Amino acid sequence: MEQAEINKVRASVHQQCGSRVKIQLDRGRNKVDIQEGVIQEAYPSVFTILVDDELDRNPPQLLSFSYKDIITKDIRMKLCNG
């Protein structure tokens, strides 16, 4: 994994801070979670997403991911429209 690739992903995530995203988390053994949240912060090694349950069944959660998670496709992110 090249440092330049990580820097590119980091810059992209940093630009999207405050944006609403849909994330698809690969939990292994063919298990996939799909959630929506807002990118909160982008740090040198990780970034955080505040995930909120639209039905208010669960309190908001702050999840953190490394930039390598995106490169290895452990998580996939897509900007939400609107």
Secondary structure, 3 states (H helix, E strand, C coil): CCHHHHHHHHHHHHHCCCCEEEEEEEEECCEEEEEEEEEEEECCCEEEEEECCCCCCCCCEEEEEEHHHHHCCCEEEEECCC
